[in-house]
C-alpha cells in the first residue's frame, strides 16, 4: 500500500473545507460501511432508540436498536409508503376514491371517522392516516390496494424485506396489537429514510398540523411539530405492549436527523425525551463536507500507461459526521496501490480515502479513476521498462 497524503492545495475547494473542519493530514486506518460517531455519553429512558444523521448516514446513538418491539401506529409509515408507491406507479391518484367497508367503519382505536359505504379520496385517507392516525383510514387503503387487510399485510412484509428491513413482520395495516406484528427501531429508521428519500413530494403530509374530516378537526399527534425545533415529521405510536413511541425527523443547517424511540412511559416522556435526543444530536455533532463527487482529489502514479498519472475522485459526495470536539484531530489520507497498472477504465477503484479522529471509529471510502488510461504499446512499454531500470520508479 502506498499512502498519498492529501494536500489541501492540490484539491479543488478542499482547502476551505478542511480548514473549517480543523483537519490534520496523515496516514491512517479505519473501517468502512455505515458510520458510527461517538461523543459525550448520553442515555435514554426509552427501551429502544436510534438517532441517525441522514446527511452522512451516521448513527449518533442507539439502544437496543435491533430488538423486536411493538411498533404500534409507527408501522403506519409502511402503509403510507405502499400507497405512495401505488400513486407513483400509476395504480392510484390522489383523486381516486376508495369504498368504506363495514369492517373499516367498525374499526376501533384512533379514527378518522369514515362513513359506512362512502367513497373517500386517497388524499383525504392519507391525511387521515398521517395526521389523525386513523385505523379506519388504514383499512380502507389496505382493502383498496390489496382486497383485504391480511393480503395487504403480506405485501407490506414482503416489501419490507426488499427494503432491507430484516427484523420486521407485519400482520395488519394499523399497528393494532398482535404478537406477530413487530419491527425494530433500526428497521423503522430505515423505512422512514426510504420514505423521505423516495417520496420527497409526499413527505410534506407529515408536517400537516391538523386535518378536518366529517366535521371533526384533529391535530397531528407528533409533539415535536409544535416545539419550533425544525422537526417536520413523522409518526407517533402507543400500545400497552410497546409503550409510547415516536419516529421523528428534522432538518437544521443542511443536516437531517432521524430519531426512533419506543417503550416510553407516557406522552409527556415521549415528547420531552425525543426533543432532548434530537437537540443533543444537533448540538454535539456536525457534518463536514470533504469532497464533492467527481472532484479531483489527487493524481495517482500509473505504470505502463499512456500517461504518467491518473486523476482520482470519490463517486459520491463525501460527508463525515463526528463530535464537534473531535474535529481538530481529524486526519484525511488517500491510500492506493501506486503505481496503478494500465489499462485503467474510468470508474475503476484505485484506492481509498481514510478519515480518522480521536473518539471517531474511522471511515473508509473508495476512490475511483476519473478517466481512462490506455496501456502503452510494445515499444512504449520497452522504453518505460528501460527508463525504470536506469532511473528507478517515478512517484
Secondary structure as GFF3:
##gff-version 3
##sequence-region A 1 395
A	DSSP	beta_strand	2	5	.	.	.	ID=ss1
A	DSSP	three_ten_helix	8	10	.	.	.	ID=ss2
A	DSSP	alpha_helix	14	21	.	.	.	ID=ss3
A	DSSP	beta_strand	24	25	.	.	.	ID=ss4
A	DSSP	beta_strand	35	36	.	.	.	ID=ss5
A	DSSP	beta_strand	48	53	.	.	.	ID=ss6
A	DSSP	beta_strand	58	63	.	.	.	ID=ss7
A	DSSP	three_ten_helix	72	75	.	.	.	ID=ss8
A	DSSP	alpha_helix	76	88	.	.	.	ID=ss9
A	DSSP	beta_strand	97	99	.	.	.	ID=ss10
A	DSSP	alpha_helix	102	106	.	.	.	ID=ss11
A	DSSP	beta_strand	119	121	.	.	.	ID=ss12
A	DSSP	alpha_helix	122	130	.	.	.	ID=ss13
A	DSSP	alpha_helix	135	146	.	.	.	ID=ss14
A	DSSP	alpha_helix	149	162	.	.	.	ID=ss15
A	DSSP	alpha_helix	185	198	.	.	.	ID=ss16
A	DSSP	three_ten_helix	203	207	.	.	.	ID=ss17
A	DSSP	beta_strand	210	213	.	.	.	ID=ss18
A	DSSP	beta_strand	216	219	.	.	.	ID=ss19
A	DSSP	three_ten_helix	223	226	.	.	.	ID=ss20
A	DSSP	beta_strand	231	239	.	.	.	ID=ss21
A	DSSP	beta_strand	243	252	.	.	.	ID=ss22
A	DSSP	beta_strand	255	264	.	.	.	ID=ss23
A	DSSP	alpha_helix	267	284	.	.	.	ID=ss24
A	DSSP	beta_strand	285	291	.	.	.	ID=ss25
A	DSSP	beta_strand	298	303	.	.	.	ID=ss26
A	DSSP	beta_strand	309	313	.	.	.	ID=ss27
A	DSSP	beta_strand	318	323	.	.	.	ID=ss28
A	DSSP	three_ten_helix	324	329	.	.	.	ID=ss29
A	DSSP	beta_strand	331	336	.	.	.	ID=ss30
A	DSSP	beta_strand	340	341	.	.	.	ID=ss31
A	DSSP	beta_strand	349	357	.	.	.	ID=ss32
A	DSSP	beta_strand	360	369	.	.	.	ID=ss33
A	DSSP	alpha_helix	378	391	.	.	.	ID=ss34
###
